[in-house]
Amino acid sequence: MSAIKFKIAAKTDVGRVRKNNEDNLQAACDLTTAPMKWVNDMECNLGNKGALLVVADGMGGMNAGEVASEIAINTVKEFFSPEKITADVLGSKVGIETFMKKSITEADKRIKADAKANPEHKGMGTTIVIGWLLNDTLYVAWCGDSRAYIYNRVNGLRQISKDHSYVQTLVDKGKITHEEAFDYPDSNIITRCLSDSEQKARPDTLAHPIAIHNGDIILLCTDGLSGMIRDHEIEQILAENEHNLSVCTDKLIEAACEASGQDNITVALCQITSGALEPQKAIRKNRLSNTLSFNKKEPITIKKGLIGKFVAILFVLVLVFGSGFWFGRKGNTVLQTENNQDSTMLSINKNEYNDTISLLYSYRKKADSLGRVLLASNDTIKRLRKDLISKEKEVHDYWVKYINTKADTIIREPEKPKQKNEKGGNDNDKKNNDRKR
């Protein structure tokens, strides 16, 4: 693979209502050199320490939201200095993401310390989202509702971060849809941020980093953009202006201002121009992306190594619920009632019952294992496990209910065939003959 080439463009705007801009941003074309810098629309070669985009949305109004966002940006700049991006950091996904999270938690500490030292700054805070382009992979960390998206002409736009907001919790619980969330009245309430006096910052990262492709546009933005225009509008602007990132940033900000412009607007774009893989049509449509994808139009992108595991989960579901259906139908054969002298004899094949319970249990354990490998935090996996446990109990309860409701019964193993004696009769005939003698 040849060297990856890319362009960056970033801009922040006060909007049409606010008097001051509390947003902040930083971009760096080459993290092997200091200080950080970028030139809009200039093509760059990706260095061995990568490129960086950072966006922060300060909060607090008169209480210095712009101070909080500036502290956050400066802390990240310090963390991502060339001497601190060591081989240990770059050696693994865990090392990279831990490094990103530490830069955010350290910013949280510094903002709180500043607010404590300066009473006039009390109540300030900020969100943050970081995108680190490293080799052929995009890593993202965030805290709050500033977002990360990725766009390409083949698969369109999808959100790859998940908002830490009250409205997002309602979406997660199924109380409102993602489309309804856009107009929901409490969309400004966030559940995580930097300088939250009630808790330490708890940043998130992607469950699986994004493999980049030629033509990809990475978009980081504050809710001054994503809260003013809908995702399909953002996608349309990117599609119409993908060949000029500077124009694209201007058009996005202009659209947000025309929508209402009641908040500060910050946009940071990075476009992969060459050297990466060509984009391919994603496998299927789903709101779940690498972590989560909320755009109805956008398919999920799954790395090849994970395809088999998703198929395995579907196979498990078919087997589990198929076996439950089969076993319920099988009850008419396994449970036999015989009306002899007004009594009911109930015969249960205990081995078959135990085998079915064991099978369901083994499926649940497989689901547990796949859940840890795939998406341990994914509600779909959790629901699968819950369904498997429920199916185990359902099969067990089926037998108990049948036994308790059909009759006062004798529960026994199926009778073994009577053994023939050497003369061709059975054992009972032999005993009767002995009595006759």
N, C-alpha and C positions, 0 to 999 in steps of 0.2 A: 504494500500500500504506500502510495506517495505521501508526501507531507500534507497535512490538512491545512487548508487555507480558509480564512473566514473574515468577515467584516463585523464591526460593531457600530451601533449608533445609540445614543442615550440622551434624554432630555427631560427636564422637569419644568412645570408651569404652575403658576399660582392659581389658575382658574379665573372664574368671573365673579366670585363672591368674596372669597377670603382676601384679607389685606396683606397677610404674610404667608410665606411658603414654609410649611413645617416638614415637607418631604426632603429627602436627601438621597444621593446616589453615588456610585463609584463604578468604574469599569477599568479593566487592565488588559491590554492586548498580550502582554508578555510578563509573566510573574518571575522570570529569571533576572529581571532588572528592576531597579528602584530609581525614582518613585514610580508609582502606578500612573499610567497614562494611556490614552486612546485618542484616535482621530476618527471622527465620524466618516463612515464609508471607505476607509482606507483598508485595502486587503492586507492581511497579515499572515505569517506562518505561525502555526501553533507550536510553542516551545515545549520542552520536556516537563515544565512545571505548570503548563496550562494557561488559560485565560479566565478572567473573573468578571462577573456582573453582580452588583449588590444594590438593592433598593430598600429604603426605610421610610416609613410613614409615621412621622412624629405626631403625638397627641398631647393635649393639655391646653390648647388655646393660649391664653395669656400666661399659662404656667410653663412656657418654654418647651413646647413640643419640638421645636426646631433644634433645641439644645440636645434633647434626648436622641434624635435621629442622627445628629452630627457625631455624638459620642459613639453611637453604634457603628457608624461608618468608619470612624477613625480607629476603633478597636479592631475591626475586621482588617483594615489596611495594615495595622501593626502585626496582626497574626499572620497575614499572608505575605510578609516580607520574605525575600529570597532565602535568607539564612535560616528561617524557621520552617520552611517547607523541605523537610529532610527526607532521606531515603526511607526512614521508618514510617513517616507519614504516608508516603506514596506507595508503600509496599503492599497495601491491601485495601479492600473496600472498607473494612472496619476502621483502619487507621485514618483513611480519608474522611469518613463521616464523623468519626470522633473528633478530629481536628476542627471540622466545620462547626460542630455543636459547641465545642469549647470556646470558639470565637464568639458565639452568640451568648453563652452563659457568662463569659467574662464581660461582655458589653452590658449585660443586665446588672452585674455587680457594680460596674463603674457608674452607670446611670443612677442607681440607688445611692451610691456614695456621694455623688454630686448633689442629689436632691436633699440628702441629709445635711451636707455642708452649706447648702444655699437654700434657705427656707422659701425664697421666692420661686424656686424650681419644684417645690413639692407638688406632686400630682402629675408630673410630666411622665411620658412613656413613649414607646415606639413599637411598631411592628418591624419585621425584617425578613427578607428573602435573599438567599445567596445561590447563585448558579456558578459552578466550577466546571469548566470544560477542560477535560484532562484526557490526553490521547484521543481515543475515539468514543469517549463516554462523557455524559453529562451527569454531574452529581448536584443535588439540590437539598438545601436545608432552609427551614423557615420557622417563624414563630409569629402567629397573628394571622391576619387575613390578606396580607400582600401576596400576590399570586405568581406562580410560574406556569407558563404555557409552552407548548411546542407545536409548530405548524410546518407542514410541507404540502406541496401541491397534490400529492397522491392521496394522503389520508386526512387532509384538512387540519383543523385546530382541535387540540384537546388540552384540558387543564391537567397538570401533573402534580400540583400541590393540592392540599386539602385545607380549606379555611378553618382556623380555630375561632369559630364564631357560634353564637347562640342559634342563628338560623341554620347553620350546617348541622347542628345537633338535631334539629327538627327534621331535616332531610334524612339524616341517618336513621332516625326512628320511624321514618315513613309517614310522618304527619303532614308534610308538604313535599311537593316535587321541587326539583332543582329550578325549573322554570318559575314556579311560584315564589321561590326564595328571592329572586331578583327584586320583586316588588314588595316583599314582606316588610312591615313597618319597623321591625327591630333589627334590621340588617346591619346597623352600626354597632351592635353589641358584640364585642369579641371576648373569647374565653381564655386566651393566652396573649401575653405581650411581654416586652421587656420593661422592667421597673414596676411590675405588679407587686404591691406591698404584701399581698396575702400568700404569695408563692414564688418559688424560684422559677426562672425561665425554663420552659420545657420544649425545646425545639424538636421538630420532626425532620426525618429524612425519607427519601424514597425507599420503598421496599426493595425495588430493583432499579439501579441507575439506568439511564436512557442511552441506548446505543444510537449514535448520531448518524445521519445520512446527508448526502449532498442535497442542498436546497433547504435543509431544515432551518427554520427561524425560531430561535429561543426568545421568548418574551417574558420579562419580569416587569411587574407593574404594581402600583398601589391601587386601592379601591376607588381612587379618583377616576380611574379608567374603567375597571371591571364592574364598578357599582353604578356607572353612568350609562354605559352601552353594553348590549348583550353580546354573548360570545359569537353569535353568527355575524354580528356587525363587525366585531374585531377581525374575524376570519375574512370577511369580504375586503376590508381595508388592506390586510396583509397580502391577499391574493392579487389585488389590483396594483400594489406598489412594492412587490417583493424585489424588484430590480433596483430600487433606490431606498436604502434604509433611512436616510435622513428625511426624505419625503414621507416615508411611512410613519416615522415618529410624529412628524408634524400633523399628518392626517388623523392619526389616532387621538392626539391631544385636541385637535380641532373638533372632532366628532364628540368627544367628552364635553367640551365647552358648549357646543351647540345643544347637547342633550340637557344640560343645566349648568355645568361648570361650577357647582356649589362646593367642590373640594379641590385641593391641590391634586395635580396629575403628574405622575412620573412614569416614564417608559424607558426600558433598556432592552435593546434588541441585539442579537448575535446571529448572523447567517453563515452557514457552512457553504462555501462556494465550490470547493473541490477537495479531492484527496480522501473522502470518506466513501462508504458504500452507497450504491444507488438505492433510493427508497423503493419499497415494495408495498403492495396493498396489504394492510393489516388483516389478520386472520378472521376476526369477528367483531361485531359491534357490541359495545358494553360500556356502561358508565364506569366500571372499574378499569383504571388504566394501570400504569406501573404501581402507583399507589391507588389513585382514584381518578377516573375520568368522568366528567359530568356532562360533556357535550353529547347530546343525542346522536349527532351526525358522525361522531368519531369512533372508529373501531379501536379495540385494544391492541397493543403491540405486545406480543409474547415472544421471548427468546426461544430458540429452537429447543433448548434443553428442557424447557418447561412444558412443551406441548404434550409430551407423553404423560406427564404427571396429571395434567388437566383431564386427558382422556381417561386415565386410570380412575380419577375421582368419578367421572361420569359412569364408568364401568361398574364401580362399587355401588353407586346409587341404583343402577339397573338391577344388579344382582340382589341387593338387599331388599328392595321393595318387590322385586319379582319373586324372591324366596318367601317373603311374607305373604304374598298373594297365593303362591303355590301351596304354602303350608296351610293357609286357611281353607283352601279347596280340598287339600289332602285330608282334612279332619274327618270328612265323611267316610274315608276309607280306614284311617288309622283308628278312629273311635268307632267301635261297633257296638250297637245295642241289640240285645236279643231278648225278646219277650217270651220267657218260659215261666209258667205258673205265676203270672203277675209280678215277676221280679225282673230287674234290669241288670244285666251283666255288662260292665263297662271295661273294655280292653284297651289299654294304652301302650303304644310302643314307646317306651321310655327312651330307648336308644335314639330313635328318630327325633324325639323332642329335644334331647340333650345335644344332638348333632346340630340342630337348627339354631339353638341358643348359642352354641360355640361358634357357629358360622357368623352369626350377627355380631358377636363380640369381636371376632377376628377382623371383620370389616371395619368396626369402629376403631380398632387399634391402627389399622392401615390408614384410616382417615385422619387420625391423630398425627401419624407420622408424616403423611402428605401435607397436612396443614402446617406443620412446623417447617417443612421444606419450602412450601409455596408462599403462603400468605398467612402467617401465624396470627396476625391481627384482623384478618378478613372475616367479616360477619358471616359470609357465605359458608366458610369452613366451620365456624362455630355452630351455625344452624344445622349443617350436615351431621356433626357429631351429636347434637341434641336429638336429631331425628333418628339416628341409629340407636341411641340409648332408649328412646321412646319405643322403637320397634322391638327391641329385646323385651321390654316390659309388656308390650302388647301381646307378643306371642305367649309369654308366661301367663298373663291374665286370661288369655283365651282358654287355656287348659283349665285353669282354676274355675272360671265361670261355668265352663261346660260341665265339669264334675259336680259343682255345687247345685246346678239348676236342673240337671237331667234326672237325678234319682239319688236315693241312698244306695250307694253302689259299692261294689267290691272292685278295688283297683288291683289289677294283677298284670303280670307279664303275659304276652300271648302264649297260649298253651303249646307245648312241644308235641310233635306227632307221636302217637303211641307206637312203641317198639314192637315189632313182630317177633313171636317166638320161633323157635326152630321148626315147629310143625306147621307154621303158616298162620296160626291164630295170634291174637294180641295178648298182652300181659294180663288184661282183665279176664279174658276167657280162661287163661291158665289158672288164675286164682279161683274162679267159679268152679272149674273142674275139680280143683283140689278140695273145695268145700263139699262137693257132691260125694267125693270118695269118703 
